[in-house]
Amino acid sequence: MKRDGSMTSDDSLLEGAKSDKDARKAVQNQIADIKNFVKGINIDELKNGEWFAKLLTFSLNKYVQKVNAEYFRKKYPNLPPDAIVQGRIKLAAKYAGIEGGLTATAYSAAVAATIGSAGGSSPVTVPAGLTAFGVDLVYASQLQLRLAYDIAVLYGVPLDLEDPEDLWKLIRIAFAIQVGEDAGNALLKGIPSVVRPVIKAIFSGSRLTAVKSLPVIGKYLLQRNIIKISIPVASIPLATGVNYWMTKVTANKAREIMRKEAKMIESAKRMVNDSKHCLDELLWATWMIISVKGAQPNEDECTLFHYVTLMSKESGASDKTLTEIRNTVEADYSKIWNMLSRIDDVTPIYHACIVMAAVDGKIVSQEIDTLRRLADCCGETFNEQELRAEARRWRK
């Protein structure tokens, strides 16, 4: 049930508040909703991570039915995606900070010991400090999940949460799971020194790059929260700052990843639109750029190629070519070069291959040799400096 016109947990956590007082009231209402969810979690579920699967249902099932591209178009009709994303990150960080301050007084470092000693059937709501711990854990996790989903929607990155791969993608982006060891570097830029050690500790350690088990993610997030509340000087200002900056760190990383994928989608559209007369050849040429480096293609190149294949299929590329590429392990380069030699205008393919080579931000000698030969095919002058400049643009 809604209270005083607030939104329930089925709605956005990021509805704007007109004043700090309104924002505080909104967070208090959200905390009340989350307390009801926390009541249904026992200590065993908290410790073994099974609470996280419940959180996904609680946080996303109804939310994704409401929040889509049309939702944002109506809400922000005159703003570009970058502006909306920035506003939502700022608001999410503010709400996270308020929640951290509200719950900080209820827990201390002793909560970590409580989790280790409580009985399996003990409800989370029994110790007051543990209740606050559960609320803080769930609030921050839900906020980051929904914010990452919002960012994907705003940048037009397709996510099907019924697809396990897409769900895993959202989870790892929402919680910056793959950037753990980098926390001491780029992730910490701009973070005040007083909270920097806590943020660094939260994001350090094993990266969970290959684990896709929801209970394992639940335990990972639990450990992060224990680190946060185990700091000896866990004051209200520190808890506020840690929540605020942790939300900004993860959201900025999510924005970076989703924005880059949005650029890939736009690039794929241009590549396909410019090559309507030679879509099959475009697919083979871009696959050749990926494969010249050997058996371990870069993830960014594979993502861009995925969108190129999808859009090429929609635009009339032959099923035969798509099937052959899908089943090809070692590309037949002589066949590809012979195919390209029969096209009147190879220039669009050459420019598409420049983007494919540069998308991962690195240029290798095999790509240079292939692009130099492609340039000769279409009468273009190969410019290595321009190629490296394109790679630098993708690294930003």
N, C-alpha and C positions, 0 to 999 in steps of 0.2 A: 504494500500500500504506500502511496506517495504521501510525504509529509510536507505541509506548507508549500506546496507547489514544486517541491524538489523532484529530482529524477530518481528512479529506483535503480537497482543494480542491472536491470535489463536495458537501461538507457546509457547515454554517454556520460562518462565520468568527467568529461571535459567541457561541459556547458559553461559558458562564460558567466562570471559574477560581476555585478556592477561595482562592488566595493570589497575591501578586505573582510569586512564583517559578513557580507553575503558569501564570500568564498569560504570563510570559516564555517558558516552555517551549512553550506553545501557539503563540505567534507564531513562534518559531524553526521549529517543525514546518511551519507555514503557509508561511514563507519558503522552506523546502526544496522544498515542492510547487511554488511559483511559480518557483523557479530552473529547474526542469525545463521549465516553459512558456517562460520567457525564452530558453532555449537554442534554441528553434525560431524565434526572431525574428532576422532579419538587419538590418543597419544601414539599408538602403533602406526596409524595412518600418517601422522605427522613425521615420525622418525623414519619410516620406510619409504616415504615419498609418494604413497598412494593418494594423498590429498590432491596432488597436482592434476590427476585425471578428472577429479570432481571439479576442480577450479576451471578447467577448460570448458566443461559443460555450463557451469554457472556464469562464466564471464563472456562466452562467445556465442552460444547457440542462438539466443534471441537477438543479441547485439548485431551479428552479421546480417540478419534479415532486415534490419532497419538502416544500418549505416552502409551506404553504397555511394556510387558516384553521383546519383541524382540527389541524395541527401545533402551532399556538400555543395552541389550546384545551387540548390535552393537556399541553403544557409549562407553561402558566401558567393553571390552571383557575379561579383565584379572583381574577384581576387584570383590571381594565378596560383598554381599549386605551391610554389615555394613560399609565398606569403602565408598561406593557410597552414602549411606544415610548421613554419616558424612560430606562428601564433599558438598552435596547439602544443608544441613542445614547451614553450614558455609557460602556458597555463598548466600543463601537466606537472612541470617541475615545481610550480608554485603550490599546487594542491598536495604534491608529495611532501613538500616541506612542512605544510600546515599539519598534515597527518602525522609526520614524524614528531612534531612538537606536542601534539595532543596525546600521543601514546607513550612518549618518552618517560613521563613521570610514573607510569605503571609497571615498567619493567627495569631490570638491572642485569648485571652480569650473572647473577644467580640463576637466571632463567636457563642458561645453558646447562647448568647442573641439574635443574629440574627435569629437563627433557631427557637427560641421561638416566634418571632414577625413577621416573614415574611409571606406574603400572600400565599394562597394555590396554586396559579398559577404561582408564581414567579419561574423562572428557577434558578437552582443552580448556573448558571454561572454569575448572575448579580453582587453580591458583590464579589470582588476579593478574599477576605479572605475565603468566603464560597466555592468558586471554589476550592481553595487549600485544604480546609477541605474535600470536596467531593473526590478529587483525592487521598488524603492520606487515607481516609476510604476505598475506592475501591481498591487502590493499595495493602494495607496491607491485606485486606480480600481475594483478588484474590491470592496473594502470598501464604497465609496460606492454602487456599483450594487446590491449585495445589501442594504445597509441601506435604500436608497430603496424597493426591492421589498418588504422586510419591512414598512416603514411603510405602504405601499399595502395590503398584505394585512391588516394589523392594523386599519386604519380601514375596511376593506370597500370600497375603491375598486377596481373591476374593471380588470384589465390583461390584455390578450391579447398576448403578446409575439410572436405570429405576425402581428399587425396592425402594419404599419409606423408608423401614427400612435401607437399605444400604446407601441411600442418607443421612438420619438422622445420621447414624453412622459416615459418613465422616464429616458432619458438626460439630458434637459435638467434634470429635477428632481434627479437624482442628483448632477450637477455644477454646479448653480446657474448654468446657462449664461445664463439670462435676467436675472440680477440683477447683472451685472458692474459697471455704473456706480454702483450703490448701495452698493458695498462700503465707501465712506468714511463711511457714515451708519449705518443700522440694523444692518447685518451686523457692524459692528465693536464694538457695545456689549458691554462686559464682557471684551473681549480684552486681555490684559496689554500694556502699552506696548512691551515688548521685542520681541514678535512682530508687533505691529500693522502696521508698515511692510511686512513680508513678505506678510502676508495681504492687505493692501490692493493690493499690486503684483500678486499672483496673480489677484485678481478684477477688476482694472481692465482697460480696453481695450475692444476690439470685443466685441459681445455674442453674435454667432452666432445671432441670433433667427430667421433664415429658413433657414439652411443645415442640411440634413438628411443630408449625405453622411458616412458613417462615417469615411472617411479624414480628412476635415476635422476631425471631433471628435478623432480620434487626434492630429492635429498640434496642436490646441488644448490638449489635456491635456499633450502633450510640452512645449509652450512654458511652461505653468504650472509644470511640474516643473523646467525649466531656471531659471526665475526663482527658485524656492525654493532651489536648490543653488548659485546664483551669488552669493549674499550673501557679502561678504568675511569675515564673522565666523561662517561656517557651522559652529558648534560642535555637539557632541552635544546639550547642553541646548536650543539653539535649534532644531535639527532635530526634537527631541522635541516642543517647544512648537508649532512650525509644523504638524506633522502632527496633533497633538491638536486645535488650534484650527481648522484647515482642515476637519477632519472634523466638528467641532461646528457650524461655520458652515453647511456644506452640509446636514447632517442636520437642523438646526433649521429651515432654509428648506424642506426636503422635508416635515418634519412640519407646518409652517404650511400648505403647499399641500394636502397630502393630508387634513389635518384639516378644512380648509374644504370640500373636496369631500365628505368624509363628512357634514358638516353639511348640505350641499346634498342629498345622497341622503336623509337623514332628513327634511328639509323637504319634498322632493318626495313622499315617502310620506304625510306628513300632509296635504299639499295634495290629493292624489288620494283618500285615504281620506275626507276631509271633503266631497268633491265627487262622490261616486259617482253622485248623481242628475243630474249635469250635467257630465259629463267633456268632451263636445265644446265646450261653452261655456267651460269652464275653459281648454282649450287656446287657443281664440281670444282670450280675455281676457288671458291671460298673454303671448301673442304680441303683442297690441296694446301692452302695457306696454313690451315690448322695442323695438317698431318705432316708437313715437312720437318717439324720439330721432334717427331718420334711418337712413342706410344702413350705419352702422358699429356694430352691436350690441357690447356689452361681452362679453368672453370668459366672465366669471362668469355673466352672465345666460344666455348660450347653453348653458353647462354645466348650469345648473339646469333650463333648458327641455328639454334633452336627456333628463334623468332624468324630468321630468314627462311627456314624450311616451312614453317607454318604459313607465313604470308605468301610464299611462292606457290604452295599448294592451293591456297585460296585464289591465287591469280592465274592458275592454269598450268603450273609445272606438271610434267608427266608423272604418273604413278610409277612408271618403270624406273625413272631416274631416282625418285624418292626411295623406292624399294632397294635399288642397287646400292645407294649410298648407305642406307641403314644396315645393309649386310656386308659392307666393305670393311675389311681390316687393314689391308695394305693397298693404298691407292695406286692405280696404274697411270703414272704421270705422262707417259708417252701418249696414251689414249686421250688424256685431258688436253694436252697441248695440241694434238691433232684436231680435237673438237673445237678448240678456240681459234685455230687457224682458218676455220671455215666461216667465221662470223665476220660480217662487214664492219661492224663497229664494236670493238672490244673495250672502248674507253670506259663505259659505265662499270664493267666488270673490274677493270684495273682500279678504279677509285673505290669500289666496294672492297676489294682485297686489301687496299691500304688501311681501311677502317678495321677490317678483320685482323690484320697484323698488329695494329696499334692498340686494340681494345684492352689488352691485358697490361698496357703501360710499359711493355718491354719489347725491344726489337732484337732479333738474333740474325746471324749471318745467312741462315737458310732462307729466311723471309726476304732479306734484301736481295739475294740472288734471284729468287722467284719473281719478285716485283720488278726487278730490273728487266728480266726477260719479258714480263707482261707489258711493260712500258714500250719495249721495242715492237711488240705485236701490234700496238695501237698507235704507234708514231708519237708517243709522249716522251718527254724528257724526264727520266727518273731523278728525283731530288731527295737524297737521303736526309738532308736537314729538315725538309718539310715532313718527312715520315716520322722522324724523331720528335718533332714539335707536336704532331698529332698524338703520339704516344704520351707525351707530357700532359696534353689536355685531358686524356683519359685517366691519368693518375690523380688529377685534382679532385 
